[in-house]
Amino acid sequence: MLTIPFVEAWEAQHGRIAPGHWVLLRTDWSKKPYPQYAGMRDDGAHTPGPEPAVVKWLVEERDVHGFGTETIGTDYGQGQHFNPPYPAHFYMHGKGRYGLQCLTNLDQLPARGSVIFAAPLKICLLYITAIRLLSTIERHNAFAEDPVQVRGGWAMDVGELWAMAGVKPGDMDFVETYDDYPVISMLQFEDLGFCAKGEGPDFVREHSLTNDGTFPHNTSGGQLSAGQAGAAGGFLGLTEAMRQLAGTPIGKPVPEAKLCVVSGFGMINYDRGLSSGAAVLARAA
């Protein structure tokens, strides 16, 4: 695991990492044959990567431009257990920095002074605005002991959702919720942190939910307007969110839309809902 003392020892030998430079972690992991390269075990991947403190330090104390690894992903294999989870994604992408994975031949590079050429995705040639995924949460069968459903799985993971994205509920330019019933949207307002539990009705009364209102919500009209499409209904909000962020909505645009949260809910026939999830999206700069 890459640590701050290890990097400081490297700097003592090769010089301080300059602002705007990349840091590439050479482990020779790329030389492993598959499936050893994947490092998969029953509890997930076991591959080298950085500890949370060193990623935060590289961003805040060294102002690096990006971080690269030889492994599948820029995080430590068991990075989901860190606080925050997957710190390379949390700190690097949260601060607009970059990551490169699955690198090879790092043993052929000098300790410093290399130049990185990273080709952009072809999608850039199509003049399509890129959308960034800042964070996601997912929960199944949450609060099964509740006699009546008054909350969903979002309540268990909402702190992680906002922390991973590095934003707050009040930063959202619009919100897309799963709306098979109005009450389900109300649960999401509360459990995602836009208001406290039980304050959903007052929150709605205090805001206008139109595309140019104080709390733009389900900007295409949602399922309550277009009809419930079964399992496909979960993609209605996601598709609309991407259109709004890209500046290409079919209907009325949300003014200067740059950030949003999309949430989903399903299988109400399990009484308290089998699944819930949410994602924070951002328009690429």
Secondary structure, DSSP 8 states (H G I E B T S, - for coil): -B-HHHHHHHHHHH----TT-EEEE---GGGS-TTTTTTEETTEE----B-HHHHHHHHHTS--SEEEESSSSSS-TTGGGSSSSSHIIIIIIHTT-EEE-S---GGGS-SS---------GGGGGT---EEEEEEEEEESTTTT-SS----THHHHHHHHHHHHT--GGG-SEEE---SSHHHHHHHHHHTTSS-TT-HHHHHHHS--STTSSS-BSTT-HHHHH---GGGGHHHHHHHHHHHHHT--SS---TT--EEEEEEEE-GGGSS-SEEEEEEEEE--
